[in-house]
Amino acid sequence: MTIFTDDVIAGVTGHMNGDHPEDNLLIARAFGSPAAHSSRMVGVTGEAGVWLVADADGEHELEVAWPGGAISERPEIRREVVALYKTACERLGVPAREEHAPASAPHGGHPHGGPRHAGEIEETGEKPFSVTLREGSWSDHSDSEGATFMEDIMRGIGSRQDYIDLVAQHYFMYEALEEAALQLAADPATAAFHPAGIVRMPALEADLAALIGADWRERIAPVPATADYAARIREIAAEGWIAGIVAHHYTRYLGDLSGGQMIAKRVARQHGLSAEGIAFYDFAGLGAPTDFKNAYRAALDAFGATLDESERQRMLDEVRTAYGFNTAVFVDLGKAKAAKAAAA
C-alpha cells in the first residue's frame, strides 16, 4: 500500500473540504452511503480516498477505490478525484461542472479540476493569492523516499515512540513559529491569521507530559532538520519579514488543521490515547474548521493584495521552502529510528 505523507494529505483534504464540500457529499452518496447528510475527506492512500461520512447510522469512514487503480504520485490524485466526481454525477443523475476539464486543457481549473475560489476573478483576471500559493506549491507536497517514517504512522504500524518523536519535533517547530507569530497577532493587518484558538504550545506541552512524563523537557531533542527549520523561522522573525512568517504559518497550521485530524484519529486508536496525547490536533477553539479555513484564505487574499509581484513570488518560494523542511524532518526521524535499531 502506498501512503502519501501528511502534508500531501493536508493539501488534498484541505482543498476538498474547503473548496468542494458538495463534491464530497456526492461521492459519499454515490459510493456506499446514499443517505449521507455530510461528508468530509479525511485521507488519501495509493489505493483509495477516505471520507468521514455521517448518515442515520452515525459517522463512519468510507473508502472509495481510485477508478484508475493504484497511484503513487500527487498529480495522479487530482485525476482520480475528478474521475470519482464525474462517476458520482453519472450515478446520481447530476450534471457535472464544465470546469472539471483535463489538466492539459486551457484554463482547466484548479488542482483536482475544482471550481474557482470564491471571489476569484474571471479567467482573464488575477487569481486570489490563496489560490496562487496553493497551486504554486502543489508539487512540493509530493512523497519522498525518506518519508517512510510518516508513512508508518499513517498506516498504523508506527510505534508509540515514533509518535512521541513526531510530537517532540512539533514542539521545537511551534516554539519558534509561535514566537514569530506574535508579530502577526500584534498587527491589525495580520491578526486574523493568529487568533488565540490557534495557539498550539500549551497543547504540545500537555501532550508531551502525558506521553513522556514530568521530565519531558530533558528527554527530547530536535533532529537536525527540525533545528534548521526552527532556525529559519527565527531568522525570518528577526528580520521582521512578515510575509515570510505568514508563509510558514500557512504551511504548518492549515496542514495540521486538515490532514492532522486523520493522524490524531489513527494514533489514538492504535495506542489507546484519549484527549491527553493528541491535544495538539484539537482546534475546537477555532470553531467550525471550514469557516476558519475560509476566513484564513480570505485573509491571505487581502494580504497578498498588499504585496508587489516580487514579494508575492518571494513568499511563495518560502512556502515551498517550508514544505522542504517538513519532508527533511521526516527523513531525519527515519534516520534516527534506523540508527537506534542498529545500535540495539
C-alpha positions in Angstrom: 0.0 0.0 0.0 1.3 3.4 -0.9 0.6 6.1 1.7 1.1 9.8 1.0 2.8 12.0 3.6 0.7 14.1 6.0 1.5 17.3 4.1 0.2 15.8 0.9 -3.0 14.6 2.7 -3.4 18.0 4.3 -3.2 19.8 0.9 -5.7 17.5 -0.7 -8.2 17.2 2.1 -7.9 20.9 2.9 -8.7 21.7 -0.7 -11.6 19.2 -1.0 -13.2 20.2 2.4 -12.7 23.9 1.9 -13.5 24.3 -1.8 -15.5 21.2 -2.7 -17.8 20.2 0.2 -20.6 19.4 -2.2 -18.4 17.1 -4.2 -17.5 15.2 -1.0 -21.2 14.6 -0.4 -21.9 13.5 -4.0 -19.1 10.9 -3.8 -20.3 9.6 -0.5 -23.9 9.2 -1.7 -22.8 7.5 -4.9 -20.3 5.1 -3.5 -21.9 3.5 -0.5 -23.8 6.0 1.7 -26.9 7.1 -0.3 -28.5 8.7 2.8 -25.4 10.7 3.8 -26.1 14.2 5.0 -22.4 15.2 5.5 -19.1 14.0 4.1 -15.6 15.2 4.7 -12.4 13.9 3.1 -10.0 12.7 5.7 -7.4 10.6 3.9 -5.6 9.6 0.7 -3.8 6.4 0.1 -2.3 4.9 -3.1 -5.5 2.7 -3.4 -8.3 5.0 -2.3 -9.7 8.2 -1.0 -11.2 8.2 2.5 -14.2 10.2 3.7 -15.8 10.6 7.1 -19.5 10.3 6.3 -22.5 11.0 8.6 -25.9 9.4 7.9 -28.8 8.0 10.0 -26.4 5.3 11.5 -23.9 7.9 12.7 -20.4 8.7 11.5 -18.3 6.1 9.7 -15.3 6.0 7.3 -15.9 5.3 3.7 -13.0 4.2 1.5 -13.6 4.6 -2.3 -11.1 2.9 -4.6 -9.5 5.0 -7.3 -11.1 4.3 -10.6 -7.8 4.1 -12.5 -6.1 1.7 -10.0 -3.3 2.3 -7.6 -1.4 5.6 -7.7 1.9 6.8 -6.3 2.3 10.5 -7.4 0.5 13.5 -6.1 -0.6 14.8 -9.6 -2.5 11.5 -10.0 -4.7 12.3 -7.0 -6.3 15.1 -9.0 -7.1 12.8 -11.9 -8.7 10.2 -9.7 -10.7 12.6 -7.6 -12.1 14.1 -10.8 -13.0 10.7 -12.1 -14.8 9.8 -8.8 -16.7 13.1 -9.0 -17.8 12.5 -12.6 -18.8 8.9 -11.9 -20.8 10.1 -8.9 -22.6 12.7 -11.0 -23.5 10.0 -13.5 -24.8 7.6 -10.9 -26.9 10.3 -9.2 -28.1 11.9 -12.4 -26.4 15.2 -11.6 -24.8 17.2 -14.3 -21.0 17.6 -13.8 -19.4 21.0 -13.8 -17.7 22.0 -17.0 -14.6 23.2 -15.1 -13.6 19.6 -14.5 -11.7 19.7 -17.7 -8.5 17.8 -18.3 -5.4 19.4 -16.7 -3.9 19.9 -20.2 -6.8 22.0 -21.4 -6.5 25.8 -21.3 -8.0 27.2 -18.1 -8.6 23.6 -16.9 -9.4 24.8 -13.3 -7.5 24.3 -10.1 -5.8 21.1 -8.9 -8.4 18.4 -8.7 -10.2 20.3 -11.5 -12.3 22.0 -8.9 -14.3 25.2 -9.0 -12.6 28.5 -8.6 -12.0 30.0 -5.2 -14.9 32.2 -4.1 -14.2 35.7 -5.2 -11.7 34.7 -7.9 -11.7 37.0 -10.9 -12.7 35.6 -14.3 -10.1 33.6 -16.2 -8.6 36.7 -17.8 -8.1 38.4 -14.4 -5.8 37.8 -11.5 -6.1 34.8 -9.1 -6.6 35.4 -5.4 -3.3 35.0 -3.6 -4.5 32.0 -1.6 -5.0 30.1 -4.9 -1.6 31.2 -6.2 0.0 29.8 -3.1 -1.9 26.5 -3.2 -1.3 25.9 -6.9 2.3 27.2 -6.8 3.3 24.8 -4.0 1.3 21.8 -5.3 4.3 19.8 -6.5 6.1 20.4 -3.2 3.6 18.2 -1.3 4.9 15.1 -3.1 6.1 12.0 -1.3 9.8 11.5 -0.7 11.9 8.3 -0.4 12.9 9.2 3.2 9.3 9.8 4.4 8.6 6.2 5.3 8.7 7.3 9.0 5.5 9.3 8.4 4.0 6.6 6.2 4.3 4.1 9.1 2.4 6.4 11.4 -0.3 7.0 8.8 -0.6 3.2 8.2 -1.0 2.4 11.9 2.2 0.4 12.0 4.5 3.1 13.6 5.4 2.6 17.3 4.2 4.7 20.2 7.8 6.0 20.3 7.6 7.1 16.7 4.5 9.2 17.5 6.3 10.7 20.6 9.3 11.6 18.5 7.0 13.4 16.0 5.3 15.3 18.8 8.7 16.3 20.1 9.6 17.8 16.7 6.4 19.7 16.6 7.3 21.2 19.9 10.5 22.7 18.6 8.8 23.8 15.3 5.9 25.6 17.1 8.1 27.1 19.7 9.9 29.1 17.0 6.7 29.6 15.0 4.6 30.9 17.8 7.3 33.3 18.9 7.4 34.7 15.4 3.6 34.7 15.1 3.4 37.3 17.9 4.3 39.8 15.3 1.2 38.8 13.3 -1.0 39.0 16.3 0.3 42.5 17.2 -0.6 44.0 13.8 -4.3 44.5 13.0 -3.5 43.9 9.3 -2.4 40.3 10.1 -4.0 39.5 13.4 -6.7 37.4 11.6 -4.0 34.7 10.9 -3.3 34.1 14.5 -6.3 34.1 16.8 -6.0 32.8 20.4 -7.7 29.5 19.4 -4.9 28.5 17.0 -2.1 28.6 19.6 -0.6 25.1 19.9 2.2 25.3 22.5 0.1 24.6 25.6 -1.4 21.5 23.9 2.0 20.3 22.9 3.3 20.7 26.4 0.3 18.8 27.8 0.8 16.0 25.2 4.5 15.6 26.0 3.8 15.5 29.7 1.1 12.8 29.1 3.3 10.8 26.7 6.7 11.0 28.4 6.3 12.3 31.9 7.0 15.4 34.0 10.7 15.4 32.9 9.8 15.5 29.2 11.9 18.7 28.6 15.1 16.9 29.4 14.2 13.9 27.3 13.5 15.4 23.9 15.8 17.0 21.3 15.3 18.3 17.7 16.6 16.3 14.8 19.0 18.3 12.6 16.3 19.2 10.1 14.0 20.5 12.8 16.8 22.6 14.3 17.3 24.1 10.8 13.6 24.6 10.4 13.3 26.5 13.7 16.4 28.5 12.9 15.0 29.6 9.6 11.7 30.7 11.2 13.7 32.7 13.8 15.9 34.2 11.1 12.8 35.5 9.3 11.3 36.8 12.6 14.5 38.7 13.5 14.4 40.2 10.0 10.8 41.3 10.6 9.8 39.8 7.3 6.1 39.5 7.8 5.3 37.7 4.5 7.9 35.0 5.5 6.3 34.5 8.8 2.9 34.1 7.1 4.4 31.6 4.7 5.5 29.3 7.5 2.3 29.9 9.5 0.1 29.0 6.5 2.1 25.9 5.7 2.1 24.4 9.2 -1.3 25.4 10.8 -3.5 24.7 7.8 -1.8 21.4 7.3 -2.2 20.3 10.9 -5.8 21.6 11.0 -6.6 19.5 7.9 -4.6 16.3 7.4 -3.6 16.2 11.1 -7.1 15.2 12.1 -6.6 11.8 10.5 -3.2 11.3 12.3 -4.9 12.0 15.6 -7.7 9.5 14.9 -5.3 6.8 13.9 -2.7 7.1 16.7 -5.5 7.4 19.3 -7.0 4.2 18.1 -3.7 2.4 17.8 -2.1 3.5 21.1 -5.2 3.9 23.2 -4.8 7.6 23.6 -7.6 9.9 24.8 -7.5 13.7 24.7 -4.2 13.5 26.6 -1.6 12.8 24.0 -3.4 14.2 20.9 -4.5 17.6 22.2 -2.2 19.2 19.6 -4.8 18.3 16.9 -7.8 19.7 18.8 -8.7 23.0 17.2 -12.1 23.3 18.8 -11.2 26.8 20.0 -11.4 28.0 16.4 -15.0 27.0 15.8 -16.0 25.3 12.6 -12.8 24.3 10.8 -14.2 25.0 7.3 -15.3 28.5 8.4 -11.9 29.3 9.8 -10.1 28.0 6.8 -12.3 30.1 4.5 -11.6 33.1 6.7 -7.9 32.3 6.6 -7.8 32.1 2.8 -9.7 35.5 2.6 -7.0 37.0 4.9 -4.3 35.6 2.6 -6.1 37.2 -0.4 -6.2 40.5 1.3 -2.6 40.2 2.5 -1.4 39.2 -1.0 -3.1 42.3 -2.5 -0.7 44.5 -0.4 2.4 42.8 -1.9 4.1 43.6 -5.2 4.8 40.8 -7.6 8.4 40.2 -6.5 7.3 39.9 -2.8 4.5 37.6 -3.7 7.0 35.3 -5.5 9.4 35.5 -2.6 6.6 34.4 -0.2 5.6 31.5 -2.5 9.3 30.4 -2.5 9.3 30.5 1.3 6.1 28.3 1.4 8.0 25.8 -0.8 11.0 26.0 1.5 8.7 25.2 4.4 7.4 22.1 2.7 11.0 21.1 2.1 11.9 21.4 5.7 8.8 19.4 6.6 9.9 16.5 4.4 13.5 16.8 5.7 12.2 16.3 9.3 10.6 13.1 8.3 13.8 11.9 6.7 15.8 12.7 9.8 13.3 11.0 12.0 13.6 7.9 9.8 17.4 8.0 10.0 17.3 8.4 13.8 15.0 5.5 14.1 17.2 3.3 12.0 20.3 4.3 13.9 18.6 3.3 17.2 17.6 0.0 15.8 21.1 -0.7 14.5 22.6 0.1 17.9 20.2 -2.1 19.8 
